Amino acid sequence: MLARIVAELGPWSWWIVGLVLLAAEMIVPGFFLVWIGLAALAIGVLSLLFWDAAFWVWETQLILFAVLAVAATLLGRRLALRHDVTDEPFLNQRGASLVGRTATLSEPIAEGRGRIRLDDTIWRVTGPNLPAGTQVKVVASTGRDLTVEPL
């Protein structure tokens, strides 16, 4: 049945597949189906040109579609990562967003470890031995620990 539909639609079957994939991109989360849909549309354009050619059999079309889909996905991923600009660069990196902030030690740093309170969280800190109440500046973040130095 599918072969009959493709035979009746001719080269337009690739256009329909491409448009369905592009429409599905709006429903499915992520940014993936658009590249496969664009590959299907490209095969649709080539099908309009080569539909009656002897070499343009369904096997050739599927192989070329697979190659174009992979290439378009890789290229699209590279483009999307290059232009991934946000106004909140540390949104999911809470520790890194604290670098440069100052705080008061709530517990002394003894043997290289202590605690500070920043906003509503108590953070473990590493740094030189300092008494409680010392003003410190966060200079680095490694996992859940902050590195501090005295002001």
N, C-alpha and C positions, 0 to 999 in steps of 0.2 A: 504494500500500500504506500509506504514512504517513497519507494522508487518511482511509483506512478505519479505521485504528487510532484516530486522533483522534476520528472520528465515533462509534466504538463506546465510547470512554472518556468522551466528552463533556467536561465541565468538569474532570474529574479528570486530564486530560492535562497541564494546567498544573501541577497539584500534583506529578505524577511528574517533569516537567522540573525544577521547583524543587528537589525532594528529590535528584535526581541531581546537580544543580549544587552543592548544599550538601555532598553526599557527596564530590564531586570536589574541593571546597575542602580537604578533609582530606588528599588525595593530592598535589595540585599545590601547590608552594611559593608563598607570597605570601598576600595577603589581598584577593583580587579577586572570585572567583567567588561569594562569599557575597552580595554586593550584587545580582548578576544573579539568583541563586537566590531572594533575597527578592522581587525584582521579579516573577519567575515565580509565586511563591506569592501575591502580591497580585493578579495577573491571575487566578489560580485562585479566589481569594475572589470577585472580581467576576464570574467566569464562573458560579459557583454562583448568584449573584443574577440575572444577566442572560442566561443561556444560551438561553432561548426568545425573547428580545427580537429584534425585526427588525433593529435597528442593531448587534447584537453578532455581526457576521460575522468571519471569520478576519482580514481586513485591518485591521479596527478593533482586534482583539486584538493583532496584531503591532505596529501603530503605538504603541499604548498601552504594550505591553511594552518597546519600544525607548526610549520617553520615560522610563518608570519606571526602566529599567536604568541609563540615563545619569544621571538624577537621584539614584538611590540610590548609584551609584558615587561621584559628586561629593560627596554628603553624607557618605558613609562615609569617604571620604578625608579630608575636613575634620575629622571626629570622631576619626579615627585619628591624625592629625597633632597635634591639640590635646592628646591624652592620651598622647603619646609621651614617657614619663618613664623615665629609666634611672638606675641607680646608678653608671654609668660614662659621664658626658657627653662625655669626651674620648677615648673608646675608639679611634676612628680619626683622631684629631687629635693626634698625638704631640707636635708642636711646641707646640701650645696647652696641653698638659698640663704643660709645663715652666715656664710662666710662674709666677714667684714663687720658684722654686728658686734656690739659690746654688751657685756653682762657683768654681774657680780657673782663671785663664787659663793654658792650656797653651802658647799662643803669644801674643806681644804683639799688641795692637790697634794697627796702623800704618795710617795713611790711612783710618781708619774700619773696618778689617777685621781679624779675628783668629779664634782658635779656642779652644773650651773642651771639656773632657771631662765629660760627664754620663752616669752609669751606664756603659754599654758603648759609647757612641757619641761620636765627635768631631763637634762642631757648629760651623758657621761662625757668627760673631757680628759684629754691627755695634755701634758705640758710639764713645765718645771714645777717643783714643789713650791706652793704658795699657800698662805693662810686664808681661811674663809673671810669673805668680805672684800677681797682684792678685786679691783676692776680688771677685766681681761677682754681681749679681742679675739674673736674666732678667726683663725687663719687658714684652716683646712677642714675638710669633712671626709672621713673614711668610713663608709657604712653607717653605723649608728653612733659612732664616736666622733667628737669634734676635737680639733687640736687648737689650743689657745696659747696666747702669750700675754704677759702683763702689759698694761698700757704705760 
